[in-house]
């Protein structure tokens, strides 16, 4: 058996769970997937996929299915429960600073 080294990474639980679901369907253990990624980094001499900022497109009600809308509402409720909120004053100040509004 080849000698191995440990890597410790912190990821959001939801990201880990979703990745595990996909990898389980593929029959690939998480440790093998990480190893595959690192080998591709070596082969490409960089990140093996394009890394760029997505187009900033705000969500609109018309573009969401009922299920997607319900998920967004649940996220908002969780944010409120966990204190992840902003005052109107802080938002207005940020908009003035960033957009001159």
C-alpha positions in Angstrom: 0.0 0.0 0.0 1.3 3.5 -0.9 2.3 5.8 1.9 -0.3 8.5 2.4 -0.5 12.0 4.0 -3.5 13.6 5.7 -5.2 16.7 4.5 -7.7 18.6 6.7 -10.2 20.9 5.0 -13.1 22.9 6.3 -16.2 23.0 4.0 -19.8 23.9 4.5 -21.8 20.9 5.7 -24.3 21.2 2.8 -21.5 21.2 0.2 -20.0 18.1 1.8 -23.3 16.3 1.9 -24.2 17.1 -1.7 -20.7 16.1 -2.9 -20.9 12.8 -0.9 -24.3 12.0 -2.5 -22.9 12.4 -6.0 -19.7 10.5 -5.2 -21.6 7.7 -3.6 -23.6 7.3 -6.7 -20.4 7.2 -8.7 -18.9 4.7 -6.2 -15.9 7.0 -5.4 -14.9 7.6 -1.8 -14.3 11.3 -0.9 -10.6 10.7 -0.2 -10.2 9.2 -3.8 -12.0 12.3 -5.3 -9.7 14.7 -3.4 -6.7 12.7 -4.6 -8.0 12.8 -8.2 -8.4 16.5 -7.9 -4.9 17.0 -6.7 -3.5 14.8 -9.4 -5.3 17.0 -12.0 -3.9 20.1 -10.4 -0.4 18.6 -10.9 -1.2 17.6 -14.6 -2.7 21.0 -15.4 -0.1 22.9 -13.4 -3.1 24.8 -11.9 -6.7 24.5 -11.1 -8.2 21.9 -13.6 -11.2 24.0 -14.5 -12.0 27.6 -15.3 -12.2 29.9 -12.2 -14.1 33.1 -12.8 -16.8 35.2 -11.2 -20.3 34.4 -12.3 -22.5 37.0 -13.9 -24.3 38.9 -11.2 -27.9 38.2 -11.9 -30.3 38.8 -9.0 -33.0 36.3 -8.4 -36.5 37.2 -9.7 -39.7 35.6 -8.6 -40.7 34.8 -12.2 -37.5 32.8 -12.8 -38.1 30.4 -9.8 -40.1 27.3 -9.5 -42.3 27.0 -6.5 -39.7 24.6 -5.0 -36.9 27.0 -5.6 -38.9 29.9 -4.2 -39.7 27.8 -1.0 -36.0 27.0 -0.6 -35.0 30.7 -0.9 -37.7 31.6 1.7 -36.3 28.9 4.0 -32.8 30.3 3.6 -34.1 33.8 4.6 -35.9 32.4 7.6 -32.7 30.6 8.7 -30.7 33.8 8.2 -33.1 35.7 10.5 -33.1 33.0 13.1 -29.2 33.0 13.1 -28.9 36.8 13.2 -27.6 37.2 9.7 -29.4 40.4 9.1 -28.5 44.0 8.0 -30.1 47.2 9.1 -31.5 49.5 6.4 -29.0 52.1 7.5 -26.0 49.8 6.9 -27.3 48.7 3.5 -28.0 52.4 2.5 -24.5 53.4 3.6 -22.9 50.5 1.6 -24.9 51.4 -1.5 -23.8 55.1 -1.2 -20.2 54.0 -0.9 -20.2 51.3 -3.6 -22.6 52.8 -6.2 -22.9 56.5 -5.3 -26.6 56.1 -4.7 
